[in-house]
Amino acid sequence: MNWYPVYPAKYTFDINANPDCSNDYVVFPTNLAGVTAGQASLIAYRNLYAGIGLPFCGVANPTVYWSYNTNFNNAGTATNGTVETSPVLSGDGTKVAFVETRTAANGGAILHLLKWHALDGGAINTAAAPTTATVWTADGLAGHCPVAGACMISIVLNGAQPDSASSPFYDYARDAIYVGDDNGVLHKIINAFGVTGATPSEVTTGNWPITVNTGRMLTSPALDSVSGNIFTGDSGGSLSYVRETFSTTGTCGAGSPPCLGSTNITPAVHVIADAPIVDSTTGKVFIFMGNNGTSAAVIQSDVTLSASVTASLGTGTAHHLHAGAFDNTYLTGNGSAGSLYMCGSSGSSAPTIQRIGFTNSGRVPASPFANAAGTMNAAVDAATLTVATGSAECAPVTEFFNANAPAASRDQIFFGVQNLGSGANCGGAGCVMSVNVTGTPGSLAIANSIAEINGPSGIIVDNDASTASFQQSSSLYFSRQGNSTAGVPCGGTVGVGCAVKVTQVALN
C-alpha cells in the first residue's frame, strides 16, 4: 500500500442528484507513463451504475469515457513521469488537474490541467493525446485550445523538484490550486481552470512559492476557508501552516502574508502520510501520526497551531496512520457530539477500528482552546474492532450516510487492509470492509467485506440514491494496490491494475 493515499475523482459532486449514466464519471490515474494509441496515464469511466441484477445503466461493467496519454510538456515534448497522487476536478467537471512527478534530474513535477473530450481514447490501451496549450481560449490558434476537442496546459513547478505525496488542492472560490513538492515547498497556481482568467500560471512573486520545511516531502495541503490558513504535514513529522493574503488568524514567522506561520506541531518520529482534516466550523485541525514517539496518535489543534490535544491509538507504531472520518452525528452537529473513526494500531500492530468523542471528557486540565466546543476526549472509546489477524497497514477511513438505506444501517464507514483481513470474504488477504456506525453503536462489527489485492487506494462514494429506483447507483470506487490474480481477477484478466466499483450496501 502506498504510504500516501491516492483517491479517484467523481463527477457529479451532488450526492442527492439523480444518477446519470451518460454524464456521471470517475477518473483514475494509472501510475504508468502514457503512450499515444497505447497505455493511458489518466482514464475516466461512465455508465457507472452497472453490475449484477438490473443495473440502472443496463450494462455489466462501466465503460471508458475517455483515456489520455498526458506525458507531454507545453512544447509537446514527451515526458517520462507518472501520476502518483490524486486528481481534482473543476466545478463543472469539464477539466481535471493532476501532477506528473519526475525526478529533479528529469525536470521535476508538472501540474497538468486537462480539458477532456468525451470518447477520446476509448480504451485503456488506445489512449488519445490532447492538444498542448498555454491558455484556455478555445479558438484553435497556436498555444490555444481547439474550438472543439481536448487540450492540456502544463506547468513545471518552480524549483524542478519531484512531488511524491502532495495532491493538488483546488480553491473553488478563487480558481487557485495549492500543491507541495518533495523539497518542502508549497506552490500556488492561479487561473487554474480559466474561471478568473484564461492563462494559468504559478505565482513566483510576493513570497510564493513558500518553503515550509526544506528537504521534506509535503502532504496534500488543506485550505481553511474561514481562517485563510493552509495546512500541510510533511515526511519529517511536522504539521505547519501558511497564511494566505486573506488570512485573518495567526502570525507570520517573518514578514507579512503570504507567509509561513510562526508555529508548528512536531511530535512525530514518523512521516505524516495524509493531508490534515480541517473543521472550519469549530476552528480545529486534525492530523494523524503513525508514531509520535510513544504511540500512534491523533492530534487536534487550533488554526494557529498554538494549542493542541493528543489521543493515543495504541503502542503499535510499525505502520502509517492514515486519515480517519467523522460520523454523521458529528458532521450534522456543532462539533460537540459524534465521533471520529480511525484505523489505528493495537500493541501488536494489528489494525484496529477505534473512535473518539468530542465532549472534552477526561482532560485535566480542561480544553486549551479558546473555543472549547468540540474538544477531543482524552482517550478513545472502549468500543474497538480488530480488522486483521496480524500486523498490516490500514487504508484511510471513508464515511457515508445514505438516507435511502435501512434506518438501522444508514451511517457506514469503509476502509481496507493490505493483508490478513478479518472479514468473512477477505480470505486472510488484502480486503475492503464496512462497519455500521449508525447512532454510535455500543459495539462494532464488520458488516461486509470483499477481497482486494494488497488492499484499496483511498475510497470515494457516489450517491445517496434509492436502490429500488436506481439499482447499482449507491457505490464505492477505488483502485487495488496490487495487480490482479487468478483468485481476484480484474474483469477476467490477471496481472493488471484494476479500478473497482462495489455497492455501499453489500460490497459486491
C-alpha positions in Angstrom: 0.0 0.0 0.0 1.3 3.5 -0.9 2.3 5.4 2.2 0.2 8.3 0.9 -3.4 7.8 -0.2 -4.5 8.2 -3.8 -8.2 8.8 -4.5 -10.1 8.7 -7.8 -12.3 11.7 -8.5 -16.1 11.5 -9.1 -18.4 13.8 -11.0 -21.1 14.9 -10.2 -20.5 16.2 -6.7 -24.2 16.3 -5.7 -24.9 13.0 -3.9 -28.6 13.7 -4.0 -28.9 14.3 -7.7 -30.5 11.6 -9.8 -27.8 9.3 -11.2 -26.8 10.0 -14.8 -25.3 7.2 -16.9 -24.0 9.5 -19.7 -22.5 12.4 -17.7 -21.5 11.0 -14.3 -17.9 9.7 -14.4 -15.0 8.7 -12.2 -11.3 9.4 -13.2 -8.4 7.3 -12.1 -4.6 7.9 -12.5 -2.9 4.7 -13.7 0.5 5.3 -12.1 2.0 4.4 -15.5 3.6 6.6 -18.2 1.3 7.2 -21.1 1.7 6.2 -24.7 -0.3 7.7 -27.5 -2.5 4.9 -29.0 -1.3 2.7 -26.1 -1.2 2.8 -22.3 -3.3 5.6 -20.7 -1.8 7.7 -17.9 -5.3 9.0 -17.0 -8.6 7.3 -17.6 -12.3 8.0 -16.9 -15.3 5.7 -16.8 -19.0 6.4 -17.2 -22.1 4.1 -17.2 -21.1 3.8 -13.6 -24.3 2.3 -12.3 -23.5 -1.1 -13.8 -23.3 -4.6 -12.3 -25.3 -7.6 -11.4 -29.1 -7.8 -11.3 -31.0 -5.0 -13.1 -28.4 -2.1 -13.1 -29.7 1.4 -13.8 -27.3 1.8 -16.7 -28.2 -1.6 -18.2 -24.6 -2.9 -18.6 -22.5 -5.3 -16.6 -19.5 -3.0 -16.3 -18.8 0.7 -16.5 -17.4 1.8 -19.9 -14.4 4.0 -20.8 -15.5 7.7 -21.2 -12.1 8.9 -22.2 -8.4 8.0 -21.8 -5.3 10.0 -22.4 -1.6 9.9 -22.7 -0.7 13.0 -20.7 3.1 12.7 -20.8 3.8 16.0 -22.6 5.0 19.4 -21.7 3.7 22.7 -23.1 6.0 22.4 -26.1 4.5 19.0 -26.9 7.7 17.2 -26.0 7.3 13.8 -24.4 7.9 13.4 -20.7 8.6 10.3 -18.7 6.9 10.8 -15.3 3.9 9.1 -13.7 0.7 10.4 -11.9 1.2 9.1 -8.3 -1.2 11.4 -6.5 -5.0 12.2 -6.7 -6.6 14.2 -9.4 -9.1 17.1 -8.7 -12.0 18.3 -10.9 -13.2 21.8 -11.8 -16.6 22.9 -10.5 -18.4 22.0 -13.8 -16.5 18.7 -14.2 -15.1 19.7 -17.7 -11.5 19.9 -16.5 -9.2 17.9 -14.3 -5.9 18.8 -12.6 -3.2 16.3 -11.6 0.5 16.1 -11.0 3.0 14.1 -13.1 6.1 13.5 -10.9 9.6 13.2 -12.3 13.0 13.2 -10.6 14.8 16.5 -10.3 17.3 15.3 -12.9 14.4 14.8 -15.3 12.9 18.3 -14.7 10.7 17.8 -11.6 7.0 17.7 -11.1 4.5 19.0 -13.7 1.0 20.2 -12.9 -1.2 19.2 -15.8 -4.6 20.9 -16.4 -6.7 18.9 -18.8 -9.9 19.8 -20.7 -11.2 16.4 -21.7 -13.4 15.5 -24.7 -15.9 12.6 -24.5 -15.0 9.3 -26.1 -11.3 10.3 -26.8 -9.1 7.2 -26.5 -11.9 4.7 -26.0 -9.9 2.1 -24.0 -7.1 2.0 -21.5 -4.7 0.7 -24.3 -5.7 3.2 -27.0 -5.0 6.5 -25.3 -5.5 9.8 -27.1 -3.2 12.7 -26.9 -4.7 16.1 -26.0 -3.7 19.3 -27.8 -1.0 21.1 -25.9 -1.8 24.7 -25.0 -0.8 27.6 -22.7 -4.2 29.4 -22.4 -7.8 28.2 -22.1 -9.1 30.4 -25.0 -10.8 27.9 -27.4 -10.2 29.4 -30.9 -7.7 27.0 -32.4 -4.8 29.5 -32.6 -1.3 28.4 -31.7 -1.0 27.8 -28.0 -4.7 28.0 -27.5 -7.3 25.2 -27.1 -9.1 23.9 -30.2 -12.6 25.1 -30.8 -13.8 21.5 -30.0 -11.7 18.8 -28.5 -9.3 18.2 -25.7 -6.4 20.4 -24.6 -3.9 20.4 -21.8 -1.9 23.1 -20.1 1.2 22.0 -18.3 3.2 24.0 -15.6 6.6 22.7 -14.4 6.6 23.6 -10.7 9.2 26.2 -9.7 12.4 24.6 -8.4 12.0 21.4 -10.5 11.6 19.0 -7.6 9.5 15.8 -7.6 6.1 15.5 -6.0 5.6 12.1 -4.5 2.9 12.8 -1.9 1.1 16.0 -2.4 -2.2 16.1 -4.4 -3.4 19.4 -5.7 -5.9 21.3 -3.5 -8.3 23.4 -5.5 -9.8 26.6 -4.1 -13.2 26.7 -5.9 -13.9 30.2 -4.7 -10.7 31.7 -6.2 -9.8 29.3 -9.0 -6.4 28.6 -7.4 -4.5 25.4 -6.8 -2.1 24.7 -4.0 0.4 21.8 -4.2 3.6 20.8 -2.4 6.8 19.1 -3.5 9.4 16.8 -2.1 11.7 19.6 -1.1 9.2 21.1 1.4 7.9 23.9 -0.9 4.3 24.9 -1.3 3.3 26.2 -4.7 0.3 28.3 -5.8 -1.3 28.3 -9.3 -3.8 31.0 -10.3 -6.4 30.9 -13.1 -6.2 27.2 -12.8 -9.4 26.2 -14.7 -10.0 29.5 -16.5 -12.7 30.8 -14.2 -10.9 34.0 -13.2 -8.5 34.3 -16.2 -7.6 32.5 -19.4 -3.9 31.9 -18.5 -3.0 29.5 -15.7 0.4 30.2 -14.1 2.4 29.6 -11.0 2.8 32.6 -8.7 6.5 33.3 -8.3 6.4 36.8 -6.7 5.1 38.2 -3.4 6.8 35.4 -1.3 5.4 32.5 -3.4 6.4 29.7 -3.6 6.8 29.3 0.2 9.3 27.0 1.8 7.6 25.1 4.6 10.3 22.5 5.7 13.4 22.2 3.5 14.2 18.7 2.3 10.9 17.2 3.4 8.1 15.8 1.3 4.9 17.7 1.9 1.5 16.0 2.2 -1.5 17.3 0.3 -2.4 20.8 1.6 -5.8 21.8 3.0 -7.1 25.4 2.9 -9.4 26.6 5.7 -11.9 28.9 4.1 -12.6 30.7 7.4 -9.2 31.5 8.7 -7.5 31.7 5.3 -4.7 29.4 6.5 -3.3 26.5 4.5 -2.2 23.4 6.5 0.2 20.7 5.4 2.1 17.8 7.0 5.5 16.5 5.9 7.8 13.5 5.9 9.6 14.9 8.9 6.5 14.5 11.1 5.6 18.2 11.3 2.3 20.0 10.8 2.7 23.6 9.6 0.5 26.3 8.2 0.9 29.1 5.6 -1.0 32.3 5.9 -2.6 33.5 2.6 -3.1 37.1 1.8 -6.7 36.8 3.1 -5.7 35.0 6.3 -7.4 36.5 9.4 -5.7 34.4 12.1 -2.1 33.6 13.2 1.2 35.3 12.9 4.0 35.1 10.3 7.4 33.7 11.1 8.7 36.6 9.2 7.3 39.4 7.0 3.6 39.6 6.1 1.1 37.3 4.4 1.5 35.2 2.3 4.0 33.7 4.7 4.9 30.6 6.8 3.1 30.6 10.1 5.2 31.2 13.2 4.2 27.9 15.0 4.1 24.3 14.1 3.5 20.9 15.7 6.4 18.4 15.6 5.8 15.4 18.0 6.1 12.7 15.3 9.1 10.5 14.7 7.4 9.1 11.6 6.1 10.6 8.4 2.7 12.2 8.3 1.1 10.5 5.3 -2.3 12.1 4.8 -3.5 15.7 4.4 -4.8 17.4 7.6 -8.5 17.5 8.1 -9.9 21.0 8.8 -13.2 21.7 10.6 -13.9 25.3 9.7 -17.0 25.4 11.9 -15.1 24.7 15.2 -11.8 26.1 14.0 -10.0 22.8 14.6 -7.3 20.9 12.6 -6.7 17.1 12.8 -3.5 15.2 11.9 -2.8 11.5 12.1 0.6 10.2 13.2 1.9 6.7 13.0 4.4 7.3 15.8 4.6 10.4 18.0 7.4 8.9 20.0 5.3 6.6 22.1 2.3 5.5 20.1 0.1 6.1 17.1 -1.9 9.2 17.8 -4.4 11.7 16.5 -3.7 15.4 17.3 -6.4 18.1 17.4 -5.1 21.7 17.1 -6.5 25.2 16.6 -6.0 27.0 13.3 -2.8 28.8 14.5 -1.2 25.5 15.8 -0.7 27.3 19.1 -2.9 24.9 21.2 -3.4 21.2 20.8 -4.6 18.0 22.4 -3.5 14.4 21.7 -5.1 11.0 22.0 -3.1 7.7 21.7 -4.4 5.0 19.4 -2.1 2.2 20.7 1.6 1.4 21.1 1.9 -0.3 17.7 4.0 2.1 15.6 5.0 -0.2 12.7 2.7 1.4 10.1 1.5 4.7 8.8 -1.7 6.1 10.4 -4.0 7.3 7.6 -6.8 9.8 7.9 -9.9 9.0 9.9 -13.5 10.1 9.2 -16.3 11.7 11.3 -19.7 10.0 11.7 -22.9 11.7 10.6 -23.7 12.8 14.1 -20.6 14.9 14.2 -21.0 16.2 10.6 -24.6 17.4 11.2 -23.9 18.8 14.7 -21.9 21.6 16.2 -18.7 19.6 16.8 -19.6 18.6 20.4 -21.3 15.3 19.5 -20.5 12.3 17.4 -17.2 10.5 16.8 -14.1 10.4 14.7 -13.3 6.9 13.5 -9.8 5.8 12.7 -8.0 2.6 11.8 -5.1 2.6 14.2 -2.7 0.1 15.6 -3.0 -2.1 18.7 0.0 -3.1 20.7 0.6 -5.9 18.3 0.3 -3.5 15.3 -2.9 -5.3 14.2 -5.1 -2.6 12.5 -8.0 -1.7 14.8 -11.0 0.5 14.3 -11.2 3.0 17.1 -13.3 6.1 17.8 -13.0 9.2 19.9 -15.7 11.6 21.0 -15.7 15.4 21.5 -17.1 16.2 24.9 -13.8 17.2 26.4 -14.0 14.1 28.6 -11.1 13.1 30.8 -8.9 16.1 30.2 -7.1 17.6 33.1 -6.6 20.5 32.8 -9.6 21.2 30.6 -9.6 22.3 27.0 -6.7 24.5 26.0 -8.7 26.0 23.1 -10.3 29.5 23.2 -13.3 27.8 21.7 -13.7 24.7 23.9 -16.6 23.4 22.0 -15.7 20.1 20.2 -12.6 19.4 22.2 -11.4 15.9 21.6 -11.7 13.5 24.5 -8.5 12.4 26.3 -8.9 8.7 25.2 -10.5 6.6 22.6 -13.8 4.8 23.4 -13.8 1.3 24.8 -15.6 0.0 21.7 -12.9 -1.2 19.3 -12.7 -3.7 16.4 -9.6 -5.5 15.2 -9.8 -5.9 11.5 -6.8 -8.1 10.6 -5.3 -11.2 12.2 -1.8 -9.7 12.4 0.4 -6.7 11.5 -0.9 -4.9 8.4 -1.3 -1.4 7.2 -4.8 0.1 7.1 -6.2 2.4 4.4 -7.8 5.7 5.2 -11.4 5.6 6.5 -14.3 6.9 4.4 -17.8 7.6 5.9 -21.1 8.0 4.2 -24.7 8.5 5.4 -27.2 7.0 3.0 -30.7 8.2 3.8 -32.1 5.6 1.5 -30.6 2.7 3.4 -32.4 0.9 6.2 -32.7 3.2 9.2 -30.5 0.9 11.4 -27.6 1.0 9.0 -27.6 4.3 7.2 -24.2 5.5 8.5 -21.3 3.4 7.5 -17.5 3.6 7.4 -15.4 1.9 4.7 -11.8 1.0 4.8 -9.3 -1.7 3.8 -6.2 -3.5 5.0 -3.3 -4.6 2.8 -3.2 -8.2 4.2 -4.6 -10.6 6.8 -8.1 -9.1 6.6 -10.6 -10.4 9.2 -13.8 -10.1 7.2 -15.7 -13.2 6.2 -14.8 -12.7 2.5 -11.2 -11.5 2.9 -9.6 -14.9 2.7 -6.9 -13.7 5.1 -5.6 -11.3 2.4 -6.0 -7.7 1.3 -9.5 -6.6 1.8 -12.1 -3.8 1.8 -14.6 -3.8 4.7 -17.6 -1.8 6.1 -18.8 -1.2 9.6 -22.2 0.2 10.6 -21.7 3.2 12.9 -25.3 4.5 12.9 -26.1 6.1 16.2 -22.7 5.4 17.9 -23.3 1.6 18.5 -22.1 0.1 21.8 -20.0 -2.5 19.9 -18.5 -2.6 16.4 -18.7 -5.4 13.9 -17.6 -6.0 10.3 -20.8 -5.8 8.2 -19.4 -6.7 4.8 -16.1 -7.5 3.1 -14.5 -8.2 -0.3 -11.0 -9.4 -1.1 -8.9 -6.8 -2.9 -5.2 -7.4 -3.8 -3.0 -5.5 -1.3 -6.0 -3.6 -0.1 -7.5 -0.4 -1.6 -6.4 3.1 -2.5 -8.4 5.9 -0.9 -12.1 5.1 -1.2 -14.7 7.6 -2.6 -18.5 7.4 -2.6 -21.1 8.4 -5.3 -24.7 8.8 -4.4 -27.4 8.7 -1.8 -29.8 7.0 -4.2 -32.8 4.7 -3.9 -31.6 1.2 -4.8 -35.2 0.4 -5.8 -35.3 3.2 -8.5 -31.6 3.3 -9.3 -30.0 -0.1 -8.9 -26.2 -0.1 -8.5 -26.3 3.6 -8.0 -25.0 3.8 -4.4 -21.5 2.6 -4.7 -17.8 3.0 -3.8 -14.8 3.5 -6.1 -11.1 2.7 -5.5 -8.2 1.0 -7.1 -6.4 -2.1 -5.9 -2.8 -1.7 -4.6 -1.6 -4.9 -6.4 -2.1 -6.4 -9.8 -5.0 -8.9 -10.3 -4.5 -12.6 -9.8 -6.4 -15.7 -10.8 -8.2 -15.7 -7.4 -9.0 -12.0 -7.6 -9.1 -11.1 -11.3 -9.9 -7.8 -13.0 -12.8 -8.5 -15.3 -11.4 -11.9 -16.0 -7.8 -10.5 -16.6 -4.8 -11.3 -14.4 -1.6 -9.4 -13.9 -3.1 -5.9 -14.3 -4.1 -2.9 -12.1 -7.8 -2.6 -11.5 -10.3 0.2 -11.0 -13.1 -1.1 -8.7 -16.7 -0.3 -8.1 -18.7 -2.0 -5.4 -22.1 -1.3 -3.8 -22.2 0.5 -0.5 -24.8 -1.9 1.0 -23.0 -5.2 0.3 -19.6 -4.5 -1.2 -20.5 -6.5 -4.3 
